[in-house]
Every structure is written in C-alpha cells, then in structure tokens.
Amino acid sequence: MASSLKAAKQQLRALMRQRLSNISQESVASQSRRVYETLQTFKPYNDARRISVYLSMPAAEIQTDAIVRHALSAGKQVFIPYLHKSPLQTPDTPARVMDMVLLKSLQDYEGLKRDKWGIPSVDPDTVSQRQRILGRPDAHHSELSTLDLMLLPGVAFDFDATESVRRLGHGKGFYDFFLNRYLARQGLRADDDSSLQLYGLALTEQLLDPTTGEEVPTGPLDRRLHGLILGSGEVRASEGDRLVG
C-alpha cells in the first residue's frame, strides 16, 4: 500500500513538472498578482495576526514576495520556513524537518540569501535569536507559539468527495510533519479542529480537473486544507468553511 501510494505521487509530480514547465513567467506573475489582490479582502488573512508564508521559487508557483511585504507593513507577525537537521529521536522521523521562524522586519526579509533553488532562506546562524513555532524538543517550558493562518505551496491540489482540499507536496513531507508536530504540541489529534487556518496558493493549472480522472493520492498522514486561493482570484473553501471569506 505504502509503495503504491508513493509511486502514484511520484507519477503525478512528474506529470505536473511537465505541465508547469510550460507556464510563462508572465502568467505566473499575473496569477500571483490576483492572489495578492484577493488576500486584501480575505477575512482569515485580515483577521490573522500571526501568519506563516512560504517563500517562493522563481517559477512554477504563486509568488509570495508581495504578500510577505504587505503582511509586514500591516503589522502582522510573519513566520517563514526553516529546514534543519532533525533533533528528534522518535522512529520514522525524517532526517530533516521544518520549523517556522519569525521575520524581524522588512529589512530582515530583504537580507535573506537565496538557496540553490532560488528561494530566500534563513541564515542558520540567526535562528537562535529568532522566535520559533516549535523550537527544540526540550523547549516545553517556553511560551507555546501559535499561528492563525498558514499559506502553503504545493505541486497539485484537488477536492475529495467531502469537498476537503487535498494537497500534493514536493515529496519531503516537511509541511505534513510540521503540522502533525504543531497539533501534538497543542494537545490535538490530526483530525481535531484547530484555530489554525490552512490555505493553499495555487496557479490555476495546479488544480486538477476531476473530469480527467486525475486526483491527488493521499495517505493517513497527509493533511487536508481548509481551502485554496487560485491564480484566477477565486477562493475555493472546503465544505465546512464556506463562510470564511
């Protein structure tokens, strides 16, 4: 079962890589602009004080630079991904895991260096001076850090039979593992309700058409999202979240 699920995900990723490689930079830019404009009137974003935003690759996904700048200028606390060697000793823990770390200012954001994929990345030497959402395993005496909204990337998205958003990531499991640890820190199970809103940002080409028979394969550790904000400017919310904005 696990091997067939992995193979199905790899097959869809290969298909999406080919499909997304044909999208022009002009289309990516215009779709990113519409997502940004939609966020300006999106209630979960406007209400959120502490948000997590992925920092985008130069191509083939919604660009988040304008979103980060707006959130900082609006006085929100903006947390961005930080990948590091896992300090956890539990079985089945990935070698590398993700935490979310706080941007101190616009100047801090503009000072980030790009990694080999062209993604702005946090200098590991600065992490000890930054607020973190998960922190170290022995940080249970510190104040519990929470988020109100996460804006997630993905390779492909669709809706299951219950109208929940399924997300296909890049295959490393960083977001799902982070979310499961985050909920555990709050004393919640994976299927419990949480105040944290999860929204994917997607190019229109990343939302699978159900009439083609394509769908996102998922397993028990894959988290559903509350909704999608598409490059068309449309917000597609899960059935239980139709009234959020």
BALUM-586561 format. One record per residue (C-alpha): residue in three letters; x, y, z; chain. Coordinates in Angstrom, 2 decimals. Example, Ala and Ser with C-alpha at 12.3 -4.5 7.8 and 13.67 -1.06 7.14 Angstrom:
{rest:ALA | u:12.30 | v:-4.50 | w:7.80 | kette:A} $
{rest:SER | u:13.67 | v:-1.06 | w:7.14 | kette:A} $
This chain:
{rest:MET | u:0.00 | v:0.00 | w:0.00 | kette:A} $
{rest:ALA | u:2.72 | v:2.48 | w:1.01 | kette:A} $
{rest:SER | u:4.80 | v:1.68 | w:-2.07 | kette:A} $
{rest:SER | u:1.84 | v:2.07 | w:-4.44 | kette:A} $
{rest:LEU | u:0.92 | v:5.42 | w:-2.82 | kette:A} $
{rest:LYS | u:4.49 | v:6.65 | w:-3.20 | kette:A} $
{rest:ALA | u:4.56 | v:5.57 | w:-6.86 | kette:A} $
{rest:ALA | u:1.24 | v:7.31 | w:-7.57 | kette:A} $
{rest:LYS | u:2.52 | v:10.55 | w:-6.02 | kette:A} $
{rest:GLN | u:5.76 | v:10.38 | w:-7.99 | kette:A} $
{rest:GLN | u:3.84 | v:9.80 | w:-11.21 | kette:A} $
{rest:LEU | u:1.62 | v:12.85 | w:-10.58 | kette:A} $
{rest:ARG | u:4.63 | v:15.01 | w:-9.66 | kette:A} $
{rest:ALA | u:6.33 | v:14.08 | w:-12.94 | kette:A} $
{rest:LEU | u:3.17 | v:14.96 | w:-14.86 | kette:A} $
{rest:MET | u:2.83 | v:18.29 | w:-13.05 | kette:A} $
{rest:ARG | u:6.50 | v:19.19 | w:-13.58 | kette:A} $
{rest:GLN | u:6.00 | v:18.86 | w:-17.31 | kette:A} $
{rest:ARG | u:2.70 | v:20.77 | w:-17.22 | kette:A} $
{rest:LEU | u:4.04 | v:23.61 | w:-15.07 | kette:A} $
{rest:SER | u:7.21 | v:23.99 | w:-17.14 | kette:A} $
{rest:ASN | u:5.04 | v:25.31 | w:-19.98 | kette:A} $
{rest:ILE | u:3.60 | v:28.21 | w:-17.95 | kette:A} $
{rest:SER | u:5.11 | v:31.56 | w:-18.88 | kette:A} $
{rest:GLN | u:6.63 | v:33.88 | w:-16.31 | kette:A} $
{rest:GLU | u:4.06 | v:36.47 | w:-17.39 | kette:A} $
{rest:SER | u:1.23 | v:34.11 | w:-16.44 | kette:A} $
{rest:VAL | u:2.86 | v:33.28 | w:-13.10 | kette:A} $
{rest:ALA | u:3.25 | v:37.00 | w:-12.38 | kette:A} $
{rest:SER | u:-0.34 | v:37.89 | w:-13.30 | kette:A} $
{rest:GLN | u:-1.80 | v:34.97 | w:-11.34 | kette:A} $
{rest:SER | u:0.37 | v:35.87 | w:-8.34 | kette:A} $
{rest:ARG | u:-0.93 | v:39.43 | w:-8.53 | kette:A} $
{rest:ARG | u:-4.55 | v:38.22 | w:-8.49 | kette:A} $
{rest:VAL | u:-3.87 | v:36.04 | w:-5.44 | kette:A} $
{rest:TYR | u:-2.29 | v:39.03 | w:-3.70 | kette:A} $
{rest:GLU | u:-5.28 | v:41.22 | w:-4.54 | kette:A} $
{rest:THR | u:-7.72 | v:38.58 | w:-3.30 | kette:A} $
{rest:LEU | u:-5.90 | v:38.38 | w:0.02 | kette:A} $
{rest:GLN | u:-6.55 | v:42.09 | w:0.63 | kette:A} $
{rest:THR | u:-10.25 | v:41.36 | w:1.20 | kette:A} $
{rest:PHE | u:-9.89 | v:37.81 | w:2.57 | kette:A} $
{rest:LYS | u:-11.22 | v:37.73 | w:6.13 | kette:A} $
{rest:PRO | u:-8.94 | v:34.96 | w:7.52 | kette:A} $
{rest:TYR | u:-5.91 | v:36.91 | w:6.26 | kette:A} $
{rest:ASN | u:-7.12 | v:40.28 | w:7.53 | kette:A} $
{rest:ASP | u:-8.02 | v:38.80 | w:10.94 | kette:A} $
{rest:ALA | u:-4.76 | v:36.87 | w:11.33 | kette:A} $
{rest:ARG | u:-2.06 | v:38.41 | w:13.49 | kette:A} $
{rest:ARG | u:0.46 | v:35.57 | w:13.19 | kette:A} $
{rest:ILE | u:0.82 | v:34.01 | w:9.75 | kette:A} $
{rest:SER | u:3.12 | v:31.54 | w:8.06 | kette:A} $
{rest:VAL | u:4.01 | v:32.19 | w:4.42 | kette:A} $
{rest:TYR | u:6.20 | v:30.06 | w:2.18 | kette:A} $
{rest:LEU | u:8.92 | v:31.89 | w:0.26 | kette:A} $
{rest:SER | u:8.52 | v:31.05 | w:-3.40 | kette:A} $
{rest:MET | u:10.75 | v:29.56 | w:-6.03 | kette:A} $
{rest:PRO | u:11.37 | v:31.88 | w:-9.01 | kette:A} $
{rest:ALA | u:8.95 | v:29.94 | w:-11.27 | kette:A} $
{rest:ALA | u:6.07 | v:27.45 | w:-11.45 | kette:A} $
{rest:GLU | u:4.24 | v:28.54 | w:-8.29 | kette:A} $
{rest:ILE | u:2.42 | v:31.55 | w:-6.85 | kette:A} $
{rest:GLN | u:4.98 | v:34.21 | w:-5.94 | kette:A} $
{rest:THR | u:4.74 | v:35.43 | w:-2.35 | kette:A} $
{rest:ASP | u:7.09 | v:38.43 | w:-2.21 | kette:A} $
{rest:ALA | u:4.25 | v:40.99 | w:-2.32 | kette:A} $
{rest:ILE | u:2.29 | v:39.03 | w:0.31 | kette:A} $
{rest:VAL | u:5.22 | v:38.98 | w:2.73 | kette:A} $
{rest:ARG | u:5.82 | v:42.70 | w:2.26 | kette:A} $
{rest:HIS | u:2.15 | v:43.55 | w:2.76 | kette:A} $
{rest:ALA | u:1.84 | v:41.39 | w:5.87 | kette:A} $
{rest:LEU | u:4.89 | v:43.00 | w:7.44 | kette:A} $
{rest:SER | u:3.65 | v:46.50 | w:6.60 | kette:A} $
{rest:ALA | u:0.27 | v:45.62 | w:8.13 | kette:A} $
{rest:GLY | u:1.95 | v:44.79 | w:11.43 | kette:A} $
{rest:LYS | u:1.44 | v:41.03 | w:11.23 | kette:A} $
{rest:GLN | u:3.99 | v:38.62 | w:12.66 | kette:A} $
{rest:VAL | u:5.29 | v:36.72 | w:9.64 | kette:A} $
{rest:PHE | u:6.85 | v:33.28 | w:10.06 | kette:A} $
{rest:ILE | u:8.74 | v:31.58 | w:7.23 | kette:A} $
{rest:PRO | u:10.04 | v:28.02 | w:6.77 | kette:A} $
{rest:TYR | u:13.36 | v:26.95 | w:8.23 | kette:A} $
{rest:LEU | u:14.70 | v:23.50 | w:7.33 | kette:A} $
{rest:HIS | u:17.17 | v:21.85 | w:9.64 | kette:A} $
{rest:LYS | u:18.55 | v:18.52 | w:10.80 | kette:A} $
{rest:SER | u:16.01 | v:16.72 | w:12.94 | kette:A} $
{rest:PRO | u:16.73 | v:16.81 | w:16.68 | kette:A} $
{rest:LEU | u:14.07 | v:14.15 | w:17.29 | kette:A} $
{rest:GLN | u:14.92 | v:10.56 | w:18.18 | kette:A} $
{rest:THR | u:11.49 | v:9.04 | w:17.55 | kette:A} $
{rest:PRO | u:11.11 | v:6.30 | w:14.90 | kette:A} $
{rest:ASP | u:10.13 | v:7.28 | w:11.34 | kette:A} $
{rest:THR | u:11.35 | v:10.84 | w:11.85 | kette:A} $
{rest:PRO | u:12.76 | v:12.41 | w:8.67 | kette:A} $
{rest:ALA | u:16.44 | v:13.34 | w:8.65 | kette:A} $
{rest:ARG | u:15.48 | v:16.97 | w:8.00 | kette:A} $
{rest:VAL | u:12.43 | v:18.73 | w:9.42 | kette:A} $
{rest:MET | u:10.81 | v:22.13 | w:9.12 | kette:A} $
{rest:ASP | u:10.08 | v:24.82 | w:11.69 | kette:A} $
{rest:MET | u:8.67 | v:28.31 | w:11.21 | kette:A} $
{rest:VAL | u:10.80 | v:31.26 | w:12.31 | kette:A} $
{rest:LEU | u:9.85 | v:34.91 | w:12.72 | kette:A} $
{rest:LEU | u:10.92 | v:37.64 | w:10.32 | kette:A} $
{rest:LYS | u:12.02 | v:40.60 | w:12.43 | kette:A} $
{rest:SER | u:11.37 | v:43.31 | w:9.84 | kette:A} $
{rest:LEU | u:11.22 | v:44.14 | w:6.15 | kette:A} $
{rest:GLN | u:14.97 | v:44.78 | w:6.25 | kette:A} $
{rest:ASP | u:15.45 | v:41.31 | w:7.74 | kette:A} $
{rest:TYR | u:13.41 | v:39.80 | w:4.90 | kette:A} $
{rest:GLU | u:15.30 | v:41.71 | w:2.22 | kette:A} $
{rest:GLY | u:18.59 | v:40.50 | w:3.71 | kette:A} $
{rest:LEU | u:17.81 | v:36.80 | w:3.20 | kette:A} $
{rest:LYS | u:20.14 | v:34.95 | w:0.81 | kette:A} $
{rest:ARG | u:18.77 | v:32.69 | w:-1.92 | kette:A} $
{rest:ASP | u:19.49 | v:28.97 | w:-1.79 | kette:A} $
{rest:LYS | u:20.30 | v:26.70 | w:-4.76 | kette:A} $
{rest:TRP | u:16.62 | v:26.65 | w:-5.77 | kette:A} $
{rest:GLY | u:16.46 | v:30.45 | w:-5.73 | kette:A} $
{rest:ILE | u:14.37 | v:30.55 | w:-2.54 | kette:A} $
{rest:PRO | u:15.19 | v:33.23 | w:0.08 | kette:A} $
{rest:SER | u:16.41 | v:31.32 | w:3.13 | kette:A} $
{rest:VAL | u:17.15 | v:31.99 | w:6.78 | kette:A} $
{rest:ASP | u:20.80 | v:32.01 | w:7.85 | kette:A} $
{rest:PRO | u:21.13 | v:29.17 | w:10.40 | kette:A} $
{rest:ASP | u:23.42 | v:31.39 | w:12.49 | kette:A} $
{rest:THR | u:20.48 | v:33.75 | w:13.15 | kette:A} $
{rest:VAL | u:17.96 | v:31.11 | w:14.21 | kette:A} $
{rest:SER | u:18.92 | v:31.09 | w:17.88 | kette:A} $
{rest:GLN | u:17.92 | v:34.77 | w:18.06 | kette:A} $
{rest:ARG | u:14.56 | v:34.25 | w:16.36 | kette:A} $
{rest:GLN | u:11.18 | v:33.27 | w:17.71 | kette:A} $
{rest:ARG | u:10.26 | v:29.77 | w:16.55 | kette:A} $
{rest:ILE | u:6.94 | v:27.96 | w:16.43 | kette:A} $
{rest:LEU | u:8.20 | v:24.54 | w:17.51 | kette:A} $
{rest:GLY | u:11.66 | v:25.21 | w:18.85 | kette:A} $
{rest:ARG | u:13.71 | v:22.44 | w:20.41 | kette:A} $
{rest:PRO | u:12.13 | v:19.29 | w:21.90 | kette:A} $
{rest:ASP | u:13.21 | v:20.47 | w:25.38 | kette:A} $
{rest:ALA | u:11.58 | v:23.90 | w:24.95 | kette:A} $
{rest:HIS | u:8.37 | v:22.82 | w:26.71 | kette:A} $
{rest:HIS | u:8.90 | v:25.45 | w:29.40 | kette:A} $
{rest:SER | u:8.75 | v:28.27 | w:26.86 | kette:A} $
{rest:GLU | u:5.54 | v:30.04 | w:25.88 | kette:A} $
{rest:LEU | u:3.61 | v:27.99 | w:23.34 | kette:A} $
{rest:SER | u:3.86 | v:29.68 | w:19.94 | kette:A} $
{rest:THR | u:0.76 | v:29.56 | w:17.76 | kette:A} $
{rest:LEU | u:-0.26 | v:30.56 | w:14.25 | kette:A} $
{rest:ASP | u:-3.56 | v:31.90 | w:12.93 | kette:A} $
{rest:LEU | u:-3.07 | v:31.23 | w:9.22 | kette:A} $
{rest:MET | u:-0.71 | v:29.22 | w:7.03 | kette:A} $
{rest:LEU | u:-0.34 | v:29.88 | w:3.30 | kette:A} $
{rest:LEU | u:1.04 | v:26.68 | w:1.78 | kette:A} $
{rest:PRO | u:2.65 | v:25.81 | w:-1.54 | kette:A} $
{rest:GLY | u:2.01 | v:22.60 | w:-3.44 | kette:A} $
{rest:VAL | u:2.59 | v:20.78 | w:-6.69 | kette:A} $
{rest:ALA | u:-1.08 | v:19.87 | w:-7.25 | kette:A} $
{rest:PHE | u:-4.40 | v:20.25 | w:-5.46 | kette:A} $
{rest:ASP | u:-7.91 | v:18.84 | w:-5.74 | kette:A} $
{rest:PHE | u:-11.10 | v:18.29 | w:-3.74 | kette:A} $
{rest:ASP | u:-12.09 | v:14.90 | w:-2.31 | kette:A} $
{rest:ALA | u:-15.62 | v:13.50 | w:-2.09 | kette:A} $
{rest:THR | u:-16.26 | v:15.51 | w:1.10 | kette:A} $
{rest:GLU | u:-15.05 | v:18.73 | w:-0.57 | kette:A} $
{rest:SER | u:-11.87 | v:18.88 | w:1.52 | kette:A} $
{rest:VAL | u:-8.75 | v:20.15 | w:-0.23 | kette:A} $
{rest:ARG | u:-6.08 | v:17.57 | w:-0.93 | kette:A} $
{rest:ARG | u:-2.52 | v:18.77 | w:-1.48 | kette:A} $
{rest:LEU | u:0.42 | v:17.10 | w:-3.21 | kette:A} $
{rest:GLY | u:3.74 | v:18.47 | w:-1.95 | kette:A} $
{rest:HIS | u:7.23 | v:18.05 | w:-3.31 | kette:A} $
{rest:GLY | u:7.72 | v:14.71 | w:-1.59 | kette:A} $
{rest:LYS | u:9.77 | v:15.55 | w:1.50 | kette:A} $
{rest:GLY | u:6.81 | v:15.66 | w:3.91 | kette:A} $
{rest:PHE | u:8.01 | v:18.89 | w:5.54 | kette:A} $
{rest:TYR | u:4.60 | v:20.54 | w:5.89 | kette:A} $
{rest:ASP | u:2.65 | v:17.45 | w:6.97 | kette:A} $
{rest:PHE | u:5.28 | v:16.56 | w:9.58 | kette:A} $
{rest:PHE | u:5.37 | v:20.16 | w:10.84 | kette:A} $
{rest:LEU | u:1.58 | v:20.28 | w:11.14 | kette:A} $
{rest:ASN | u:1.37 | v:16.98 | w:12.98 | kette:A} $
{rest:ARG | u:4.02 | v:18.16 | w:15.46 | kette:A} $
{rest:TYR | u:2.27 | v:21.52 | w:15.81 | kette:A} $
{rest:LEU | u:-1.07 | v:19.89 | w:16.64 | kette:A} $
{rest:ALA | u:0.60 | v:17.50 | w:19.07 | kette:A} $
{rest:ARG | u:2.12 | v:20.50 | w:20.87 | kette:A} $
{rest:GLN | u:-1.41 | v:21.84 | w:21.27 | kette:A} $
{rest:GLY | u:-2.68 | v:18.51 | w:22.55 | kette:A} $
{rest:LEU | u:-4.76 | v:17.91 | w:19.42 | kette:A} $
{rest:ARG | u:-5.05 | v:14.85 | w:17.22 | kette:A} $
{rest:ALA | u:-4.64 | v:15.15 | w:13.45 | kette:A} $
{rest:ASP | u:-8.42 | v:15.01 | w:12.95 | kette:A} $
{rest:ASP | u:-9.26 | v:17.53 | w:15.69 | kette:A} $
{rest:ASP | u:-10.40 | v:21.04 | w:14.94 | kette:A} $
{rest:SER | u:-7.77 | v:23.74 | w:15.27 | kette:A} $
{rest:SER | u:-7.87 | v:27.52 | w:15.15 | kette:A} $
{rest:LEU | u:-5.09 | v:27.38 | w:12.56 | kette:A} $
{rest:GLN | u:-6.46 | v:28.00 | w:9.06 | kette:A} $
{rest:LEU | u:-4.65 | v:26.20 | w:6.22 | kette:A} $
{rest:TYR | u:-4.93 | v:27.66 | w:2.72 | kette:A} $
{rest:GLY | u:-3.03 | v:26.62 | w:-0.38 | kette:A} $
{rest:LEU | u:-1.94 | v:29.15 | w:-3.00 | kette:A} $
{rest:ALA | u:-2.26 | v:27.64 | w:-6.45 | kette:A} $
{rest:LEU | u:-1.81 | v:28.50 | w:-10.08 | kette:A} $
{rest:THR | u:-4.99 | v:27.57 | w:-11.94 | kette:A} $
{rest:GLU | u:-3.00 | v:24.83 | w:-13.68 | kette:A} $
{rest:GLN | u:-2.28 | v:23.22 | w:-10.30 | kette:A} $
{rest:LEU | u:-5.95 | v:22.48 | w:-9.54 | kette:A} $
{rest:LEU | u:-6.70 | v:19.09 | w:-11.06 | kette:A} $
{rest:ASP | u:-9.76 | v:18.73 | w:-13.27 | kette:A} $
{rest:PRO | u:-11.96 | v:15.92 | w:-11.87 | kette:A} $
{rest:THR | u:-13.35 | v:15.17 | w:-15.33 | kette:A} $
{rest:THR | u:-9.93 | v:13.93 | w:-16.46 | kette:A} $
{rest:GLY | u:-9.74 | v:11.26 | w:-13.77 | kette:A} $
{rest:GLU | u:-6.67 | v:12.89 | w:-12.23 | kette:A} $
{rest:GLU | u:-6.64 | v:13.12 | w:-8.45 | kette:A} $
{rest:VAL | u:-4.21 | v:13.75 | w:-5.61 | kette:A} $
{rest:PRO | u:-3.29 | v:10.44 | w:-3.93 | kette:A} $
{rest:THR | u:-3.19 | v:10.72 | w:-0.14 | kette:A} $
{rest:GLY | u:-2.35 | v:8.60 | w:2.88 | kette:A} $
{rest:PRO | u:-3.23 | v:8.81 | w:6.58 | kette:A} $
{rest:LEU | u:-0.50 | v:11.38 | w:7.33 | kette:A} $
{rest:ASP | u:-1.50 | v:13.81 | w:4.57 | kette:A} $
{rest:ARG | u:-3.28 | v:16.88 | w:5.93 | kette:A} $
{rest:ARG | u:-6.37 | v:18.32 | w:4.24 | kette:A} $
{rest:LEU | u:-6.54 | v:22.11 | w:3.81 | kette:A} $
{rest:HIS | u:-9.38 | v:24.50 | w:4.60 | kette:A} $
{rest:GLY | u:-9.29 | v:25.97 | w:1.11 | kette:A} $
{rest:LEU | u:-7.42 | v:27.27 | w:-1.92 | kette:A} $
{rest:ILE | u:-6.75 | v:30.72 | w:-3.29 | kette:A} $
{rest:LEU | u:-6.36 | v:30.35 | w:-7.04 | kette:A} $
{rest:GLY | u:-4.48 | v:32.40 | w:-9.60 | kette:A} $
{rest:SER | u:-7.85 | v:33.37 | w:-11.08 | kette:A} $
{rest:GLY | u:-8.57 | v:35.26 | w:-7.84 | kette:A} $
{rest:GLU | u:-11.18 | v:32.70 | w:-6.79 | kette:A} $
{rest:VAL | u:-11.31 | v:31.36 | w:-3.23 | kette:A} $
{rest:ARG | u:-12.37 | v:27.70 | w:-3.05 | kette:A} $
{rest:ALA | u:-13.13 | v:26.73 | w:0.54 | kette:A} $
{rest:SER | u:-13.76 | v:23.26 | w:1.92 | kette:A} $
{rest:GLU | u:-17.41 | v:22.39 | w:2.55 | kette:A} $
{rest:GLY | u:-17.18 | v:23.15 | w:6.27 | kette:A} $
{rest:ASP | u:-15.51 | v:26.52 | w:5.65 | kette:A} $
{rest:ARG | u:-17.80 | v:28.11 | w:3.05 | kette:A} $
{rest:LEU | u:-18.40 | v:31.23 | w:5.13 | kette:A} $
{rest:VAL | u:-14.81 | v:32.23 | w:5.90 | kette:A} $
{rest:GLY | u:-14.40 | v:34.91 | w:3.26 | kette:A} $
